[in-house]
Structures are given as structure tokens and as C-alpha cells.
């Protein structure tokens, strides 16, 4: 059964363009033209990924994203005609996984969607060992994270980022290396997306966040190989 993508945009021409290319790539699609419809369609369609325009007639895409993140970790990719850094970072801070600036290449958009869905897919059984340090457990096979025995809910991107750091525990990885391993070699967006997701990851780990996920000045980040 094909994976379903919810396309949310108030411009019919863009919706048709995106739908055509997604279906050509083997995806099923659902459509909404405003924020309220997007929230309703997400509940009924249960999409595997959402492509969300920032500028909608009834509410901003940022508000739609904020509402969605109250109950789902479905990957969200923002479409925005506004190229300002503030808009990009705002979307990521609200829980979006990626963004594409209009005008965009349909091929790039489909590639970004595929990358988001890869991060959401479970790893093959036995593909990677569970990582344990102190009271932190990262299990790539089960896609589970726990701290002191308590489960930690992460988005697919946050999980892949933590799993990548765990797979290279004790080694400093640059932002570019993390982008390549987590977002994919074909990603060419802002490297600050890494910083935003690292910050979210630390927040979810609570007081242990800074203890385990450490900044290596001038390089990037590493996962501490000891408590």
C-alpha cells in the first residue's frame, strides 16, 4: 500500500504540481486548501508525511504545525515563499522536520519527502545494536529511547540524530557529517537545522540532555561515552 502524503496549500496550481510529482513517484495523496481542513484531513487520512504551506487563508502554517505537534509526530515539511532565516528557524522550532523555499524543484521536494520517510521507517531487525551509557538506552531496532527506565518520546528526526550520535559515541561529528548521515547526502538546506534538533533533543532528555549530548566547540556534537 503506497505511503500517503497530505499536501496543504491554498494555490491550486501548486497543489496539482506537487500531487502529480508525488503520484508519479509512487505516493498516494490527500489535499487541503486551508488550515482547518488540514487539521481535519490529518485526523481522517492519517498521512505518513505532511507538506505544509506557511501562508494559508485562515491561519498560518506555523499555527497548524503547532496544533499537529500536540498529538502526532508525523514528519512535516514546510513550503514557504518567505526566504527569511527567521521563518525557516521558526518552522523548525515549532517541530517541523524540514522546509523547502518557493519556487522549488519538484524533484528536490520528492527527494526531501523520501528522506523524511526513511527516517520514520523502522530499522531492520539486528541492523544496529542497542546503545547503553549510564541511564540512557537507545535501541535502533525497536526505535525506543529511555532514560532511567522512563521512555522518551522523540520525533523520527530526533531519534535518527540521537541514534547517529550513539553509533559514534565519544566521537565528535560536525554538522555537515550529521546532515549527511541523518538528512541524507542530497540535503542542501541550512546546517542550522542540526542545532535546532539538538536543542529539542536535549530538552526532551531533561537535566541529562547537556550531560549526554555535548557540544564540541568548533566542530559539532558528540554523545558522551560515559555518564
Helices and strands as residue ranges (DSSP letters): E 4-8, H 12-24, E 28-32, H 35-45, E 49-53, H 61-68, E 75-80, H 85-93, E 98-101, H 106-120, E 131-133, E 136-139, E 144-147, E 150-151, H 156-167, E 173-174, H 175-178, I 179-183, H 192-204, G 206-208, H 209-212, E 213-216, E 220-223
